Amino acid sequence: MENDRETYGYTAIDYINAIVRTLNANYSIPQYGLGNANTTYPASAFITDLVYLKNTKVPINEVAIRRLGIKCTEASVHGGAELLRFDAETVRETLAKIWTERTEG
């Protein structure tokens, strides 16, 4: 896999930070509820797992990602595709692996 035009040069951490920053943003003043309380959530509140393809061109710093409380799983591409993309078989196998680790491990 590689970056899109809009995200050229992004690392996996950059993607995670962009998602977390957006989800933690306050776009309106609450009418009631917590008021001015700090409701900033950690990355692991939104993202539990990062699944990436083996030999991806997007830099993956597993140590830094794990420090955020996010589990990393490397997936292999089937059929030796020239352009790295997730296929149904890869997704199915990877999700089964994650599920097994969570329920048995």
Biopython code that builds the backbone (N, CA, C, O; Angstrom):
import numpy as np
from Bio.PDB.StructureBuilder import StructureBuilder

atoms = [
    (1, "MET", "N", (0.847, -1.169, 0.000)),
    (1, "MET", "CA", (0.000, 0.000, 0.000)),
    (1, "MET", "C", (0.890, 1.229, 0.000)),
    (1, "MET", "O", (2.025, 1.195, 0.475)),
    (2, "GLU", "N", (0.364, 2.296, -0.533)),
    (2, "GLU", "CA", (1.084, 3.563, -0.505)),
    (2, "GLU", "C", (0.096, 4.694, -0.270)),
    (2, "GLU", "O", (-1.120, 4.509, -0.337)),
    (3, "ASN", "N", (0.643, 5.861, 0.006)),
    (3, "ASN", "CA", (-0.200, 7.012, 0.317)),
    (3, "ASN", "C", (-0.919, 7.544, -0.912)),
    (3, "ASN", "O", (-0.453, 7.416, -2.044)),
    (4, "ASP", "N", (-2.063, 8.143, -0.647)),
    (4, "ASP", "CA", (-2.836, 8.842, -1.661)),
    (4, "ASP", "C", (-2.220, 10.216, -1.904)),
    (4, "ASP", "O", (-1.302, 10.618, -1.189)),
    (5, "ARG", "N", (-2.709, 10.926, -2.888)),
    (5, "ARG", "CA", (-2.214, 12.278, -3.175)),
    (5, "ARG", "C", (-2.352, 13.196, -1.969)),
    (5, "ARG", "O", (-1.433, 13.953, -1.657)),
    (6, "GLU", "N", (-3.482, 13.133, -1.297)),
    (6, "GLU", "CA", (-3.762, 14.047, -0.193)),
    (6, "GLU", "C", (-2.946, 13.735, 1.053)),
    (6, "GLU", "O", (-2.813, 14.585, 1.933)),
    (7, "THR", "N", (-2.405, 12.545, 1.137)),
    (7, "THR", "CA", (-1.689, 12.141, 2.343)),
    (7, "THR", "C", (-0.249, 11.747, 2.034)),
    (7, "THR", "O", (0.344, 10.941, 2.752)),
    (8, "TYR", "N", (0.307, 12.304, 0.983)),
    (8, "TYR", "CA", (1.680, 11.979, 0.590)),
    (8, "TYR", "C", (2.629, 12.211, 1.768)),
    (8, "TYR", "O", (2.607, 13.272, 2.391)),
    (9, "GLY", "N", (3.445, 11.232, 2.062)),
    (9, "GLY", "CA", (4.420, 11.355, 3.126)),
    (9, "GLY", "C", (3.916, 10.984, 4.509)),
    (9, "GLY", "O", (4.693, 10.982, 5.463)),
    (10, "TYR", "N", (2.627, 10.669, 4.640)),
    (10, "TYR", "CA", (2.081, 10.282, 5.943)),
    (10, "TYR", "C", (2.671, 8.942, 6.388)),
    (10, "TYR", "O", (2.897, 8.040, 5.582)),
    (11, "THR", "N", (2.909, 8.846, 7.680)),
    (11, "THR", "CA", (3.255, 7.567, 8.293)),
    (11, "THR", "C", (1.986, 7.026, 8.949)),
    (11, "THR", "O", (0.964, 7.711, 8.992)),
    (12, "ALA", "N", (2.054, 5.812, 9.451)),
    (12, "ALA", "CA", (0.886, 5.254, 10.143)),
    (12, "ALA", "C", (0.506, 6.126, 11.338)),
    (12, "ALA", "O", (-0.678, 6.336, 11.603)),
    (13, "ILE", "N", (1.506, 6.632, 12.057)),
    (13, "ILE", "CA", (1.238, 7.518, 13.203)),
    (13, "ILE", "C", (0.533, 8.788, 12.745)),
    (13, "ILE", "O", (-0.356, 9.277, 13.442)),
    (14, "ASP", "N", (0.907, 9.331, 11.591)),
    (14, "ASP", "CA", (0.238, 10.533, 11.066)),
    (14, "ASP", "C", (-1.241, 10.263, 10.810)),
    (14, "ASP", "O", (-2.091, 11.091, 11.140)),
    (15, "TYR", "N", (-1.548, 9.115, 10.227)),
    (15, "TYR", "CA", (-2.955, 8.752, 9.990)),
    (15, "TYR", "C", (-3.706, 8.633, 11.316)),
    (15, "TYR", "O", (-4.810, 9.158, 11.464)),
    (16, "ILE", "N", (-3.103, 7.943, 12.268)),
    (16, "ILE", "CA", (-3.739, 7.772, 13.578)),
    (16, "ILE", "C", (-3.987, 9.122, 14.231)),
    (16, "ILE", "O", (-5.083, 9.381, 14.728)),
    (17, "ASN", "N", (-2.972, 9.988, 14.233)),
    (17, "ASN", "CA", (-3.123, 11.310, 14.848)),
    (17, "ASN", "C", (-4.202, 12.142, 14.167)),
    (17, "ASN", "O", (-4.945, 12.856, 14.842)),
    (18, "ALA", "N", (-4.300, 12.063, 12.851)),
    (18, "ALA", "CA", (-5.333, 12.816, 12.127)),
    (18, "ALA", "C", (-6.731, 12.332, 12.517)),
    (18, "ALA", "O", (-7.634, 13.143, 12.724)),
    (19, "ILE", "N", (-6.907, 11.032, 12.616)),
    (19, "ILE", "CA", (-8.209, 10.469, 13.006)),
    (19, "ILE", "C", (-8.561, 10.890, 14.429)),
    (19, "ILE", "O", (-9.672, 11.356, 14.684)),
    (20, "VAL", "N", (-7.625, 10.728, 15.349)),
    (20, "VAL", "CA", (-7.876, 11.039, 16.760)),
    (20, "VAL", "C", (-8.127, 12.530, 16.954)),
    (20, "VAL", "O", (-9.033, 12.916, 17.692)),
    (21, "ARG", "N", (-7.336, 13.365, 16.301)),
    (21, "ARG", "CA", (-7.521, 14.819, 16.400)),
    (21, "ARG", "C", (-8.916, 15.217, 15.914)),
    (21, "ARG", "O", (-9.587, 16.030, 16.549)),
    (22, "THR", "N", (-9.347, 14.651, 14.803)),
    (22, "THR", "CA", (-10.671, 14.965, 14.253)),
    (22, "THR", "C", (-11.782, 14.494, 15.187)),
    (22, "THR", "O", (-12.737, 15.230, 15.436)),
    (23, "LEU", "N", (-11.664, 13.283, 15.699)),
    (23, "LEU", "CA", (-12.710, 12.748, 16.572)),
    (23, "LEU", "C", (-12.760, 13.441, 17.934)),
    (23, "LEU", "O", (-13.802, 13.440, 18.589)),
    (24, "ASN", "N", (-11.653, 14.025, 18.360)),
    (24, "ASN", "CA", (-11.622, 14.756, 19.626)),
    (24, "ASN", "C", (-11.974, 16.232, 19.471)),
    (24, "ASN", "O", (-12.122, 16.940, 20.466)),
    (25, "ALA", "N", (-12.109, 16.702, 18.228)),
    (25, "ALA", "CA", (-12.387, 18.124, 18.000)),
    (25, "ALA", "C", (-13.772, 18.496, 18.517)),
    (25, "ALA", "O", (-14.712, 17.704, 18.460)),
    (26, "ASN", "N", (-13.869, 19.707, 19.018)),
    (26, "ASN", "CA", (-15.141, 20.225, 19.518)),
    (26, "ASN", "C", (-15.648, 21.246, 18.504)),
    (26, "ASN", "O", (-15.111, 22.350, 18.411)),
    (27, "TYR", "N", (-16.666, 20.887, 17.753)),
    (27, "TYR", "CA", (-17.169, 21.752, 16.694)),
    (27, "TYR", "C", (-18.324, 22.636, 17.131)),
    (27, "TYR", "O", (-18.724, 23.538, 16.395)),
    (28, "SER", "N", (-18.857, 22.393, 18.299)),
    (28, "SER", "CA", (-19.962, 23.222, 18.780)),
    (28, "SER", "C", (-19.945, 23.273, 20.301)),
    (28, "SER", "O", (-19.379, 22.402, 20.961)),
    (29, "ILE", "N", (-20.567, 24.294, 20.836)),
    (29, "ILE", "CA", (-20.655, 24.438, 22.283)),
    (29, "ILE", "C", (-21.825, 23.591, 22.775)),
    (29, "ILE", "O", (-22.951, 23.763, 22.309)),
    (30, "PRO", "N", (-21.569, 22.680, 23.709)),
    (30, "PRO", "CA", (-22.666, 21.843, 24.200)),
    (30, "PRO", "C", (-23.703, 22.674, 24.953)),
    (30, "PRO", "O", (-23.355, 23.593, 25.695)),
    (31, "GLN", "N", (-24.959, 22.349, 24.759)),
    (31, "GLN", "CA", (-26.044, 23.055, 25.426)),
    (31, "GLN", "C", (-26.176, 22.631, 26.878)),
    (31, "GLN", "O", (-26.643, 23.405, 27.714)),
    (32, "TYR", "N", (-25.771, 21.421, 27.177)),
    (32, "TYR", "CA", (-25.878, 20.875, 28.530)),
    (32, "TYR", "C", (-24.894, 19.728, 28.640)),
    (32, "TYR", "O", (-24.206, 19.412, 27.669)),
    (33, "GLY", "N", (-24.816, 19.125, 29.753)),
    (33, "GLY", "CA", (-23.935, 17.966, 29.901)),
    (33, "GLY", "C", (-22.657, 18.324, 30.621)),
    (33, "GLY", "O", (-22.690, 18.943, 31.685)),
    (34, "LEU", "N", (-21.525, 17.939, 30.048)),
    (34, "LEU", "CA", (-20.248, 18.103, 30.720)),
    (34, "LEU", "C", (-19.710, 19.531, 30.675)),
    (34, "LEU", "O", (-18.736, 19.839, 31.362)),
    (35, "GLY", "N", (-20.312, 20.389, 29.896)),
    (35, "GLY", "CA", (-19.872, 21.782, 29.837)),
    (35, "GLY", "C", (-18.434, 21.911, 29.404)),
    (35, "GLY", "O", (-18.070, 21.473, 28.312)),
    (36, "ASN", "N", (-17.614, 22.505, 30.242)),
    (36, "ASN", "CA", (-16.211, 22.746, 29.897)),
    (36, "ASN", "C", (-15.272, 21.623, 30.329)),
    (36, "ASN", "O", (-14.055, 21.807, 30.317)),
    (37, "ALA", "N", (-15.798, 20.485, 30.704)),
    (37, "ALA", "CA", (-14.955, 19.364, 31.125)),
    (37, "ALA", "C", (-14.105, 18.882, 29.957)),
    (37, "ALA", "O", (-14.539, 18.897, 28.805)),
    (38, "ASN", "N", (-12.900, 18.460, 30.271)),
    (38, "ASN", "CA", (-11.995, 17.941, 29.251)),
    (38, "ASN", "C", (-12.469, 16.549, 28.836)),
    (38, "ASN", "O", (-12.451, 15.614, 29.636)),
    (39, "THR", "N", (-12.884, 16.424, 27.602)),
    (39, "THR", "CA", (-13.343, 15.128, 27.090)),
    (39, "THR", "C", (-12.467, 14.667, 25.937)),
    (39, "THR", "O", (-12.959, 14.133, 24.943)),
    (40, "THR", "N", (-11.162, 14.880, 26.079)),
    (40, "THR", "CA", (-10.218, 14.414, 25.074)),
    (40, "THR", "C", (-9.915, 12.945, 25.348)),
    (40, "THR", "O", (-9.536, 12.571, 26.457)),
    (41, "TYR", "N", (-10.089, 12.130, 24.328)),
    (41, "TYR", "CA", (-9.912, 10.690, 24.470)),
    (41, "TYR", "C", (-8.593, 10.248, 23.859)),
    (41, "TYR", "O", (-8.121, 10.870, 22.908)),
    (42, "PRO", "N", (-7.986, 9.185, 24.383)),
    (42, "PRO", "CA", (-6.752, 8.657, 23.807)),
    (42, "PRO", "C", (-7.039, 7.940, 22.487)),
    (42, "PRO", "O", (-8.181, 7.594, 22.184)),
    (43, "ALA", "N", (-5.987, 7.730, 21.722)),
    (43, "ALA", "CA", (-6.125, 7.051, 20.428)),
    (43, "ALA", "C", (-6.806, 5.695, 20.573)),
    (43, "ALA", "O", (-7.606, 5.310, 19.721)),
    (44, "SER", "N", (-6.496, 4.973, 21.639)),
    (44, "SER", "CA", (-7.047, 3.625, 21.819)),
    (44, "SER", "C", (-8.549, 3.623, 22.094)),
    (44, "SER", "O", (-9.182, 2.569, 22.038)),
    (45, "ALA", "N", (-9.124, 4.781, 22.390)),
    (45, "ALA", "CA", (-10.580, 4.863, 22.556)),
    (45, "ALA", "C", (-11.282, 4.765, 21.208)),
    (45, "ALA", "O", (-12.447, 4.374, 21.138)),
    (46, "PHE", "N", (-10.578, 5.117, 20.143)),
    (46, "PHE", "CA", (-11.158, 5.113, 18.798)),
    (46, "PHE", "C", (-10.600, 3.989, 17.919)),
    (46, "PHE", "O", (-11.314, 3.434, 17.085)),
    (47, "ILE", "N", (-9.338, 3.665, 18.109)),
    (47, "ILE", "CA", (-8.651, 2.690, 17.253)),
    (47, "ILE", "C", (-8.068, 1.604, 18.150)),
    (47, "ILE", "O", (-7.221, 1.884, 18.998)),
    (48, "THR", "N", (-8.516, 0.380, 17.967)),
    (48, "THR", "CA", (-8.001, -0.717, 18.788)),
    (48, "THR", "C", (-6.915, -1.503, 18.074)),
    (48, "THR", "O", (-6.018, -2.055, 18.710)),
    (49, "ASP", "N", (-6.998, -1.550, 16.756)),
    (49, "ASP", "CA", (-6.071, -2.359, 15.970)),
    (49, "ASP", "C", (-5.665, -1.637, 14.696)),
    (49, "ASP", "O", (-6.450, -0.902, 14.097)),
    (50, "LEU", "N", (-4.416, -1.866, 14.298)),
    (50, "LEU", "CA", (-3.930, -1.418, 12.997)),
    (50, "LEU", "C", (-3.523, -2.665, 12.231)),
    (50, "LEU", "O", (-2.638, -3.403, 12.662)),
    (51, "VAL", "N", (-4.159, -2.897, 11.112)),
    (51, "VAL", "CA", (-3.804, -4.010, 10.239)),
    (51, "VAL", "C", (-3.132, -3.405, 9.018)),
    (51, "VAL", "O", (-3.691, -2.525, 8.364)),
    (52, "TYR", "N", (-1.931, -3.879, 8.715)),
    (52, "TYR", "CA", (-1.205, -3.348, 7.566)),
    (52, "TYR", "C", (-0.637, -4.492, 6.738)),
    (52, "TYR", "O", (-0.397, -5.590, 7.241)),
    (53, "LEU", "N", (-0.432, -4.210, 5.468)),
    (53, "LEU", "CA", (0.074, -5.224, 4.549)),
    (53, "LEU", "C", (1.590, -5.324, 4.629)),
    (53, "LEU", "O", (2.288, -4.315, 4.732)),
    (54, "LYS", "N", (2.085, -6.546, 4.582)),
    (54, "LYS", "CA", (3.520, -6.796, 4.548)),
    (54, "LYS", "C", (4.107, -6.057, 3.342)),
    (54, "LYS", "O", (3.516, -6.055, 2.262)),
    (55, "ASN", "N", (5.249, -5.444, 3.528)),
    (55, "ASN", "CA", (5.952, -4.680, 2.485)),
    (55, "ASN", "C", (5.237, -3.394, 2.091)),
    (55, "ASN", "O", (5.453, -2.881, 0.993)),
    (56, "THR", "N", (4.395, -2.867, 2.967)),
    (56, "THR", "CA", (3.737, -1.600, 2.684)),
    (56, "THR", "C", (4.770, -0.488, 2.526)),
    (56, "THR", "O", (5.853, -0.545, 3.109)),
    (57, "LYS", "N", (4.430, 0.511, 1.740)),
    (57, "LYS", "CA", (5.318, 1.660, 1.568)),
    (57, "LYS", "C", (5.057, 2.733, 2.621)),
    (57, "LYS", "O", (5.833, 3.679, 2.754)),
    (58, "VAL", "N", (3.974, 2.585, 3.360)),
    (58, "VAL", "CA", (3.651, 3.521, 4.443)),
    (58, "VAL", "C", (4.474, 3.109, 5.664)),
    (58, "VAL", "O", (4.353, 1.976, 6.128)),
    (59, "PRO", "N", (5.308, 4.007, 6.191)),
    (59, "PRO", "CA", (6.120, 3.653, 7.355)),
    (59, "PRO", "C", (5.265, 3.314, 8.580)),
    (59, "PRO", "O", (4.368, 4.067, 8.958)),
    (60, "ILE", "N", (5.562, 2.166, 9.188)),
    (60, "ILE", "CA", (4.841, 1.680, 10.365)),
    (60, "ILE", "C", (5.837, 1.612, 11.524)),
    (60, "ILE", "O", (6.805, 0.854, 11.466)),
    (61, "ASN", "N", (5.607, 2.396, 12.569)),
    (61, "ASN", "CA", (6.441, 2.343, 13.771)),
    (61, "ASN", "C", (5.638, 1.592, 14.831)),
    (61, "ASN", "O", (4.909, 2.193, 15.620)),
    (62, "GLU", "N", (5.786, 0.267, 14.833)),
    (62, "GLU", "CA", (4.972, -0.568, 15.725)),
    (62, "GLU", "C", (5.175, -0.226, 17.194)),
    (62, "GLU", "O", (4.220, -0.267, 17.969)),
    (63, "VAL", "N", (6.384, 0.106, 17.588)),
    (63, "VAL", "CA", (6.650, 0.425, 18.994)),
    (63, "VAL", "C", (5.841, 1.649, 19.412)),
    (63, "VAL", "O", (5.181, 1.630, 20.451)),
    (64, "ALA", "N", (5.884, 2.705, 18.618)),
    (64, "ALA", "CA", (5.146, 3.936, 18.938)),
    (64, "ALA", "C", (3.638, 3.699, 18.909)),
    (64, "ALA", "O", (2.905, 4.242, 19.736)),
    (65, "ILE", "N", (3.181, 2.897, 17.969)),
    (65, "ILE", "CA", (1.744, 2.618, 17.854)),
    (65, "ILE", "C", (1.269, 1.799, 19.056)),
    (65, "ILE", "O", (0.201, 2.064, 19.609)),
    (66, "ARG", "N", (2.051, 0.820, 19.453)),
    (66, "ARG", "CA", (1.689, 0.013, 20.630)),
    (66, "ARG", "C", (1.666, 0.862, 21.900)),
    (66, "ARG", "O", (0.863, 0.613, 22.800)),
    (67, "ARG", "N", (2.545, 1.865, 21.974)),
    (67, "ARG", "CA", (2.541, 2.774, 23.129)),
    (67, "ARG", "C", (1.227, 3.539, 23.235)),
    (67, "ARG", "O", (0.843, 3.974, 24.321)),
    (68, "LEU", "N", (0.542, 3.702, 22.113)),
    (68, "LEU", "CA", (-0.759, 4.371, 22.109)),
    (68, "LEU", "C", (-1.883, 3.424, 22.537)),
    (68, "LEU", "O", (-3.035, 3.840, 22.655)),
    (69, "GLY", "N", (-1.551, 2.162, 22.765)),
    (69, "GLY", "CA", (-2.559, 1.178, 23.162)),
    (69, "GLY", "C", (-3.241, 0.517, 21.978)),
    (69, "GLY", "O", (-4.319, -0.062, 22.114)),
    (70, "ILE", "N", (-2.604, 0.607, 20.810)),
    (70, "ILE", "CA", (-3.160, 0.040, 19.578)),
    (70, "ILE", "C", (-2.348, -1.196, 19.206)),
    (70, "ILE", "O", (-1.119, -1.146, 19.157)),
    (71, "LYS", "N", (-3.031, -2.295, 18.946)),
    (71, "LYS", "CA", (-2.360, -3.531, 18.550)),
    (71, "LYS", "C", (-2.087, -3.506, 17.045)),
    (71, "LYS", "O", (-2.906, -3.020, 16.264)),
    (72, "CYS", "N", (-0.933, -4.033, 16.651)),
    (72, "CYS", "CA", (-0.549, -4.069, 15.239)),
    (72, "CYS", "C", (-0.555, -5.506, 14.730)),
    (72, "CYS", "O", (-0.096, -6.424, 15.411)),
    (73, "THR", "N", (-1.079, -5.684, 13.530)),
    (73, "THR", "CA", (-1.096, -6.994, 12.890)),
    (73, "THR", "C", (-0.663, -6.826, 11.444)),
    (73, "THR", "O", (-1.243, -6.041, 10.693)),
    (74, "GLU", "N", (0.367, -7.577, 11.064)),
    (74, "GLU", "CA", (0.830, -7.557, 9.682)),
    (74, "GLU", "C", (0.080, -8.632, 8.901)),
    (74, "GLU", "O", (-0.057, -9.763, 9.367)),
    (75, "ALA", "N", (-0.403, -8.279, 7.719)),
    (75, "ALA", "CA", (-1.131, -9.220, 6.865)),
    (75, "ALA", "C", (-0.349, -9.436, 5.575)),
    (75, "ALA", "O", (0.306, -8.521, 5.077)),
    (76, "SER", "N", (-0.420, -10.634, 5.046)),
    (76, "SER", "CA", (0.245, -10.957, 3.783)),
    (76, "SER", "C", (-0.732, -10.847, 2.630)),
    (76, "SER", "O", (-1.932, -11.071, 2.787)),
    (77, "VAL", "N", (-0.200, -10.498, 1.471)),
    (77, "VAL", "CA", (-1.014, -10.402, 0.259)),
    (77, "VAL", "C", (-1.026, -11.765, -0.412)),
    (77, "VAL", "O", (0.004, -12.434, -0.490)),
    (78, "HIS", "N", (-2.182, -12.173, -0.892)),
    (78, "HIS", "CA", (-2.312, -13.445, -1.601)),
    (78, "HIS", "C", (-2.134, -13.224, -3.098)),
    (78, "HIS", "O", (-2.558, -12.200, -3.634)),
    (79, "GLY", "N", (-1.518, -14.167, -3.761)),
    (79, "GLY", "CA", (-1.433, -14.136, -5.212)),
    (79, "GLY", "C", (-0.333, -13.262, -5.772)),
    (79, "GLY", "O", (-0.264, -13.091, -6.990)),
    (80, "GLY", "N", (0.541, -12.696, -4.936)),
    (80, "GLY", "CA", (1.665, -11.904, -5.424)),
    (80, "GLY", "C", (1.273, -10.690, -6.230)),
    (80, "GLY", "O", (1.901, -10.395, -7.246)),
    (81, "ALA", "N", (0.268, -9.994, -5.810)),
    (81, "ALA", "CA", (-0.198, -8.804, -6.523)),
    (81, "ALA", "C", (0.908, -7.758, -6.597)),
    (81, "ALA", "O", (1.647, -7.550, -5.636)),
    (82, "GLU", "N", (1.010, -7.103, -7.751)),
    (82, "GLU", "CA", (2.000, -6.043, -7.925)),
    (82, "GLU", "C", (1.638, -4.821, -7.090)),
    (82, "GLU", "O", (2.502, -4.213, -6.459)),
    (83, "LEU", "N", (0.373, -4.469, -7.089)),
    (83, "LEU", "CA", (-0.110, -3.324, -6.331)),
    (83, "LEU", "C", (-0.698, -3.839, -5.026)),
    (83, "LEU", "O", (-1.683, -4.578, -5.034)),
    (84, "LEU", "N", (-0.098, -3.451, -3.904)),
    (84, "LEU", "CA", (-0.559, -3.952, -2.610)),
    (84, "LEU", "C", (-1.947, -3.434, -2.284)),
    (84, "LEU", "O", (-2.172, -2.227, -2.195)),
    (85, "ARG", "N", (-2.867, -4.360, -2.108)),
    (85, "ARG", "CA", (-4.247, -4.031, -1.739)),
    (85, "ARG", "C", (-4.790, -5.170, -0.877)),
    (85, "ARG", "O", (-4.406, -6.328, -1.041)),
    (86, "PHE", "N", (-5.688, -4.820, 0.042)),
    (86, "PHE", "CA", (-6.359, -5.857, 0.813)),
    (86, "PHE", "C", (-7.343, -6.578, -0.098)),
    (86, "PHE", "O", (-8.034, -5.944, -0.895)),
    (87, "ASP", "N", (-7.409, -7.903, 0.017)),
    (87, "ASP", "CA", (-8.439, -8.662, -0.688)),
    (87, "ASP", "C", (-9.299, -9.365, 0.366)),
    (87, "ASP", "O", (-8.955, -9.383, 1.548)),
    (88, "ALA", "N", (-10.398, -9.931, -0.066)),
    (88, "ALA", "CA", (-11.352, -10.535, 0.868)),
    (88, "ALA", "C", (-10.706, -11.640, 1.700)),
    (88, "ALA", "O", (-10.970, -11.747, 2.897)),
    (89, "GLU", "N", (-9.874, -12.451, 1.084)),
    (89, "GLU", "CA", (-9.243, -13.558, 1.804)),
    (89, "GLU", "C", (-8.297, -13.044, 2.893)),
    (89, "GLU", "O", (-8.281, -13.569, 4.006)),
    (90, "THR", "N", (-7.513, -12.021, 2.567)),
    (90, "THR", "CA", (-6.596, -11.430, 3.543)),
    (90, "THR", "C", (-7.359, -10.842, 4.724)),
    (90, "THR", "O", (-6.981, -11.052, 5.877)),
    (91, "VAL", "N", (-8.423, -10.112, 4.442)),
    (91, "VAL", "CA", (-9.227, -9.501, 5.504)),
    (91, "VAL", "C", (-9.844, -10.580, 6.382)),
    (91, "VAL", "O", (-9.794, -10.486, 7.608)),
    (92, "ARG", "N", (-10.419, -11.597, 5.767)),
    (92, "ARG", "CA", (-11.059, -12.687, 6.507)),
    (92, "ARG", "C", (-10.046, -13.384, 7.427)),
    (92, "ARG", "O", (-10.325, -13.599, 8.606)),
    (93, "GLU", "N", (-8.887, -13.730, 6.893)),
    (93, "GLU", "CA", (-7.863, -14.424, 7.681)),
    (93, "GLU", "C", (-7.343, -13.555, 8.826)),
    (93, "GLU", "O", (-7.146, -14.039, 9.940)),
    (94, "THR", "N", (-7.125, -12.282, 8.546)),
    (94, "THR", "CA", (-6.585, -11.379, 9.564)),
    (94, "THR", "C", (-7.590, -11.138, 10.683)),
    (94, "THR", "O", (-7.220, -11.142, 11.857)),
    (95, "LEU", "N", (-8.849, -10.930, 10.335)),
    (95, "LEU", "CA", (-9.875, -10.742, 11.363)),
    (95, "LEU", "C", (-10.042, -12.003, 12.208)),
    (95, "LEU", "O", (-10.243, -11.917, 13.419)),
    (96, "ALA", "N", (-9.962, -13.164, 11.578)),
    (96, "ALA", "CA", (-10.053, -14.425, 12.326)),
    (96, "ALA", "C", (-8.879, -14.555, 13.293)),
    (96, "ALA", "O", (-9.052, -15.005, 14.426)),
    (97, "LYS", "N", (-7.697, -14.167, 12.853)),
    (97, "LYS", "CA", (-6.504, -14.216, 13.709)),
    (97, "LYS", "C", (-6.671, -13.287, 14.912)),
    (97, "LYS", "O", (-6.395, -13.684, 16.044)),
    (98, "ILE", "N", (-7.119, -12.061, 14.674)),
    (98, "ILE", "CA", (-7.325, -11.096, 15.759)),
    (98, "ILE", "C", (-8.386, -11.614, 16.723)),
    (98, "ILE", "O", (-8.206, -11.544, 17.938)),
    (99, "TRP", "N", (-9.484, -12.129, 16.195)),
    (99, "TRP", "CA", (-10.569, -12.650, 17.039)),
    (99, "TRP", "C", (-10.063, -13.797, 17.919)),
    (99, "TRP", "O", (-10.359, -13.846, 19.113)),
    (100, "THR", "N", (-9.305, -14.710, 17.329)),
    (100, "THR", "CA", (-8.767, -15.846, 18.076)),
    (100, "THR", "C", (-7.843, -15.371, 19.194)),
    (100, "THR", "O", (-7.918, -15.869, 20.318)),
    (101, "GLU", "N", (-6.973, -14.407, 18.887)),
    (101, "GLU", "CA", (-6.065, -13.874, 19.912)),
    (101, "GLU", "C", (-6.837, -13.244, 21.065)),
    (101, "GLU", "O", (-6.448, -13.382, 22.225)),
    (102, "ARG", "N", (-7.921, -12.559, 20.750)),
    (102, "ARG", "CA", (-8.701, -11.873, 21.786)),
    (102, "ARG", "C", (-9.512, -12.839, 22.639)),
    (102, "ARG", "O", (-9.649, -12.644, 23.847)),
    (103, "THR", "N", (-10.045, -13.874, 22.014)),
    (103, "THR", "CA", (-10.936, -14.768, 22.753)),
    (103, "THR", "C", (-10.198, -15.910, 23.451)),
    (103, "THR", "O", (-10.672, -16.442, 24.455)),
    (104, "GLU", "N", (-9.034, -16.281, 22.914)),
    (104, "GLU", "CA", (-8.294, -17.402, 23.505)),
    (104, "GLU", "C", (-7.039, -16.953, 24.238)),
    (104, "GLU", "O", (-6.511, -17.676, 25.083)),
    (105, "GLY", "N", (-6.562, -15.750, 23.908)),
    (105, "GLY", "CA", (-5.280, -15.315, 24.452)),
    (105, "GLY", "C", (-5.399, -14.504, 25.634)),
    (105, "GLY", "O", (-4.389, -14.072, 26.191)),
]
sb = StructureBuilder()
sb.init_structure("model")
sb.init_model(0)
sb.init_chain("A")
sb.init_seg("    ")
for serial, (resi, resn, name, xyz) in enumerate(atoms, 1):
    if name == "N":
        sb.init_residue(resn, " ", resi, " ")
    sb.init_atom(name, np.array(xyz, "f"), 0.0, 1.0, " ", f" {name:<3s}", serial, name[0])
structure = sb.get_structure()
